[in-house]
Amino acid sequence: MREELRLRLIELGATDDEIARAAAEGWLPLLAFDCMLMPGQKRYDLASLAAAAGIDEELARRLWRAVGFPDVPAGVEAFTDRDVDAARLAFMQAPKSDIERGTLLQQVRVISGSLARIASVEATGFADLLEELHAEYSSDDDVALAIFDDKRLVAVSALIDYLHRLQLRAAVWRVMVLAAEPGIAIAVGFADLSGYTKLSAELDAPALSDLVGRWEAVAYDTIAANGARVVKTIGDEVMYVGLTRETVAASLALRDAATAEGLPPLRIGLAAGPVVARDGDYFGPVVNLASRLTELAAAGEILVPASLRDELGPDPGLDVQWVPRGVQQVRSIGPAEIFALERSR
C-alpha cells in the first residue's frame, strides 16, 4: 500500500486494522470515501456519547433510531466527536419536556427520512464515479487517492445547502400565509398512471426505471410551471397542492403533458378546502376525498367534487367545462356529486 494513502486514512480516523482489512478485502476506495465523508476517530459507545453530549442514554438511543439506524451494541465504539456535537445540537432544540422531546424526535424522523432519499440519488452518482475511476486507474490505492481529490462531494453539499435555503424560505411563507388565513382553501390533487400495475409486471427493470423517471420529470416540471407544488410521490402516484385555480390548471396541463410524453393516460382526483399541514405533508377530509376520486377516475379522466366547481366559479382565464358524472359512492366517504374536468375547446 502506498504510504501517502495510509497516512491520509489515519489522519481522517481510520485504524491500522481497518486499513489492512480494507486492502485485503478490496474495499480501500470505500474506506477512503467513508473517512472523507465522516472523519474522526470512533472512540465513543452510546453511553459515553450520551455523557459527552450531556443527555441521557435513552434519549441518545431514541435519536439514533429516529435517524433510521438500529441500536449499536453496548460497548462498541461507533461514534466520533462529530456524533457528540450532533447529539448536543439536537438536544438543544428541545431540552425542557417530554412533549418537546417527542416533537424533536418526530422532526428528526422526517428530516432524516427525506435526506435518505437524497442520499440514494447521491449514492448512484458515487457508484458512477467509482466506475469511472476504476476504468482510469489500475490499483485500488490510486482510486482511493483520487476519491480524496475529487471535488464533487463538496459541490453537492453546497448545492444541497442552497436548495434547502430556497425550500425553507418558501415553506416559511406558506406557514405564515396559512396562519394568517386559517380557513383558506387548499386544493389537493392525486395523479397516477392508469394500468401501471399490469405495465410494471411486463417491463424489465431498466424500462420500468425509465418510465418512472419520465413520469416524475413530467409531473414535477408541469405542476411547478403552473403554480402548484408536488408534495410527494408514492410509487406511480403524485400528490400535489396549491391554490384552487393553479391546481386545476396544473391538472389539465399534467394530463396533456403525460400524453405528449407517451406515458399511459392519467387518472386524477382533485378536491379543495381546509387542510392540516404537518411535517411537509397534508391531512384531512379534503385529502381523503381527492385520493378516493383518483380511484374512481377512468383513464384520462380528472374528477372533482361539486364543491370545487362551486368554489372556482366562472373563470374566463381558465378554459374548462364541468361534465356531470352524477352522484357516486366514494369509498370511506359516502355519496358525492362529481364532475369531470375538461377543456372547453
N, C-alpha and C positions, 0 to 999 in steps of 0.2 A: 504494500500500500504506500502511496505517496505521502511523505511526511507532511507536506503542506495541507493535505486533506485531513489527516489525523488531527493536526493542531487546530484547524478551524472547527472540527467537530467537537473537540474537547472544550474549546473556548465557548461554544454555544451550549454546553451542558451534557454532551454525550460522555458515557464512561468507556474505559478501555474494553470492558466486556461487551458492551453494546456494539462497539465498532468492530471488534473481532467477529462477533456473531453475524453482523450485517455483511461483512466481507465474505465470510464463509458461505452464507446462505444466499448471497446475490441481491441484497436489497440496500446497498450503500446509497444509491440515489434517493430512495425513500427516507432513509435516516437523515440525509442532508436536508431534504425538504422538511422533515419533522422538526429538526433542530432550528432551521431558519424561521419556520412558522411559529414555533413555541419554544424560544430559547430559555435556558435556565436549568440549573441542576435540580433534579427531583429529590427533595430532602424532607418532604412532609407527608405523613399519612393523614387521614381525615381528622383524627383527634388533634394532632399538632397544628394542622392548618386552621382548625376552628380556634384553638388557643391563640395562635399568632394573629388571627383576624379579629379577635375579641368577640366571637359569637359562640353560642352553644353548639355542641357537636350535632345535635338533632337538626338544627336549622341548616348547618352546613350540608348534612346528608340530603335534606329536602331540596336545597338549592341545586345540588348536583343532579338529583333526579329530575328536577324541573328543567334543567338544561337538556335532559334527554338521555343520560347515561346511567348504567347500572351501578350499584354500590361497589365501592372499592373495598376489598377485604381489609380487615383491621391489621395494622402494622405495615402495610405495603406503602412504600414511599412513592407516590404517584404524582405529587403536586410540587409546584415551584413557587418562587416568590411572586410571580405574576398571578398565580391562582389565589394566593393570600390577598393580594391587592384587590383582585376582582371580588372576592368574597366580602372584603371590608367595604368596598364601594357599594355593593348590593345591599348590605345590611344598613348602610347609612340612609338608604332610600326609605326605609320603613322600620325604625328601631323601637317604636313605642308599644304597640299592642299586637295581640294575636290576629286581630282583624286586618291591621296594616300588613302584617307578615303574610297573611293569606293573599292579600292584593299583590304584594311583591312577587310571591311565587307564581301567581297567575300571569303577571306581566312577563316574568322570566320564561314561562312556558310558551307564551305567544311569540315573544321576540325570538327565542331560540328556534322554535318551530319554523318561523319564517326564514331565519338565517340558514337553517338546514337545507331548505330548497335552493337558496342562493349558492350554498357551498356545493350542492350537487352539480350545478351548472359549472362552477369553477373547477370541480374535480375532473370533469370531462376535458376542459381546457388543459389541465395539468397532464392528463394522460396523453393528450396530443403532443404536448411539449416533450414529454419523456420519449415518445416515439421518434420525434424529430432529432433529439439529442443522441439517442442510440444509433440512429442512421448516420449521424455526423461523427461520432466518436467511437473508438474501438473498445475502450475499457470503462468499467463502472466508475473508476476513480475520476476519469475525465468528465463523465456525465455528471457525477456528484458535484464536482468543482464548477461546472457550467451552470448548475442549478443555483449555486450561491451567487453567481454573477448575473443571473437573469433578472431583469427589472420589471417583468410583467406583474409579479405579485404586488410590488409597491404601487404600480399603476392601477391595478384592480382595486386595491384598498382605498386609494384616493378617489376613484370613481364611485365606489360604494358609499363613501362618506358624502360625496357631492349629491348623489341620488337620494340618500337618506335625508339630507337637509331640505331638498326640494319637496319630498313627500311629507316631511314633518311640517313644513310651512303650510302646505295645502291642508293637511289634517287639522292643524290648529284652527285655521279659518273655518273649516267645516264644523268643528266642535263649537266654535263661538257663534256661528250662524244658528245652529240647532238650539243652542242655549238661549239665544235672543228670541227665537221664534219656535218654541217647543211644539207647536201644533202644525208646523209646516209639512206639506205633503211631499213625501219622497217616493218616486217611482222605482219599483224593483222589477228587474227582468231576469228571466232564465231562458237560455237558448241551448239546445242540444242538436246533435246531428241525428236525423232520423235514420233508422236501420243500422246504427253504429254497432250494436252487439253482434249482429249477423256479419257485418263487414269486418269487424276485428277478428272474427274467427277464420275468415277467409284469407286475410293478408298475412304475409310474413312480417317479422319484426321490423326490418328497415322500412317497408312500405307503410306499416302502421305508425311508426315514429314520424315518417314524413307527413302522413295525413294529420296527425295530432299537431305537429308543428305548424303546418299551413293553417289549420283551423285556429290555433291560438294567435298566430300573427294577424289573421284577418279580424278576429274578434277584438284584440287589443287596439289595433290601428283604427278600425271603423268606429268603435264605441267612443274612443277618446276624441276622434276627429269631430264627432257630433255632440260633444259636450257632456257625455256621461262618463262613467268610470267603472272599470272591471274591479269587482271585489275579490273574486277567486274563481279558479277553475276546479271542477270535480270530474275527473275522467274526461268525457266529451262535453260536459255541461259547463257553461259560463254563466256566472251570476254578475249582474251589473246594476248600478243605481245612478240616479240623477234627478233633476227636476223633471216634472212630467213631460213637458214639451220636448226637452232634449232627449229623454229616454225613448219617447215614441219615435222621434226622428232617427235615433241610433238603431232602433229595432228594424225599421224599414230598410235603412241603409245596410245593416248587417245581413239581412236576408238576401239583398241584391248582391252584396259583395261575395257571399258564400257561393252563390250560383255562378258568378263571374269567375271565381277561383276553381270551379269544377268540383266543389265539395258536395256531399249529399245535402238534400234540402233540409232546412232548419225547422224545428218546432220551437215556438217562442210563446211564453206566457208573461203577461205584464199586469201589475196592479199598483195602485198608488194610495198613499195615506200616511199616517204617523207610524214611525218605526222606532225600534230600540237599537241604538248603535252601541256596540260593546266590543272592545278588543279587535277593532278593524273589521267586524262582521255586523250583520243586521239581523234583527229578530222581530217576531210579532206576526199577527194575523195577515198583514199585507204580504209579508214574505211567503208565508204558507200558501196563500191564495195564488200568488204568481207561480210558485213551484207546481201546484196542482193543475193550473191551467196549461202548463207545458205538457203535462201528462195527457191532457185531453186533446191537445192540438194535433191536427193531421200534418203530414209532411208539407212543408212550405207555408204553414199557417201561423198567424200571430193572433192569439186570443187575449181579450181584455174583458174585465167586468164592466157592467153598465156604469158603475161609479166613476171609473176612469174616463169613460166617454163624456159623462156629465161634467166632470171637473174640467176637462180640457175645453169643452165647448167649441163653438165655431172659431176656427183659426185660419185666416186666409193665407198665412205663411206656411201652413202645413197642407200638403197635397194628399189628404186622406179621406177615406169614407169608412163608415161603420156598417158592416154586413151582419144582420141579426143571425145569431145561432141558437136563439131560444133560451129557455130556462133549462139548465143542465145540472145534474147531481155532481157536485165536486167532492172528491174523496176527503173525508175527515172534516168537511166544512158544511156541506149541505147544498140545497138548491141555490143557484145564482144565475142571473140573466147575463148572457155572454154575447160578445160581438167579436167578429173577425176584423182585424185592422188591415185595410188595403189602401193602395194609392188610388186616387180618384181618376187619374188618367192612365 
